[in-house]
Amino acid sequence: MVCCVASQPVLTVKFWRVPPVSPKSKHSETHFTAGEVIRDIVIGMSDGLTVPFALAAGLSGAIANSGLVVTAGVAEVAAGSIAMGLGGYLAARGEAEHYDKERHREWCEVKEMPEEESREIFEIFRAYGLKDEEIQPVVAGLERNHEHWIDFMMKYELALDKPDPNRGLVSALVIAGSYIVGGIVPLLPYMLYRDSHFALVISALVTVLALFVFGYVKGRFTGSRPFRSAFQTAVVGTLAALAAFTIAKLISPH
């Protein structure tokens, strides 16, 4: 939590941007709540920028015709986006199934062992420094509504939030779309230049620049230092691309 008091400086936490509070203005907070979408974009975009680049770079060493490199690259982007999107969908479905399973187990515990579950509520609040006489009214209120009781236990005992029912489809589309956008970037030079060796140089420069810009934008959205995020993304992405390119060259018969 971020607390803003007129006599204290404003604290900022990653993903949260809290404007300063003055006595004459209303307190307002702006929270960044699209963390899952940003995560999916990062997964899709980073792989989309590096994997097709490594494939195209490996092929350009053996094929002088950029057209063949583009054909192979587009095929990889299509297959990769489908595979990545399907992986995101299955991961989201797995999280939803895990949540439902844990919620059913928690429901059974509330029905069969209410005293034990009540003690767990006391333990949760004691960790925040509350006294038993302060906790008791809260426990009594939760015990009157089993749905709220179970919601509380899921969130504060198991640290599980109810997943969005559309999360699987959204995750699949975001990851696949990000992979396609990222994958087109390193292939563009091969579409513009016939000489695959020259296109490789341009592709490498464009890919590194795209990784830097992507890292900067990611930093702006997540609240981290933009240039630090840009540098880290560019370095990690470049190393991953170089590793994949090296492996492709080692196993190439040429």
Secondary structure, 3 states (H helix, E strand, C coil): CCCCCCCCCCCCCCCEECCCCCCCCCCCCEECCCHHHHHHHHHHHHHHHHHHHHHHHHHHCCCCEHHHHHHHHHHHHHHHHHHHHHHHHHHHHHHHHHHHHHHHHHHHHHHHCHHHHHHHHHHHHHCCCCCHHHHHHHHHHHHCCHHHHHHHHHHHCCCCCCCCCCHHHHHHHHHHHHHHHHHHHHHHHHHHCCEHHHHHHHHHHHHHHHHHHHHHHHHHHHCCCHHHHHHHHHHHHHHHHHHHHHHHHHHCCC
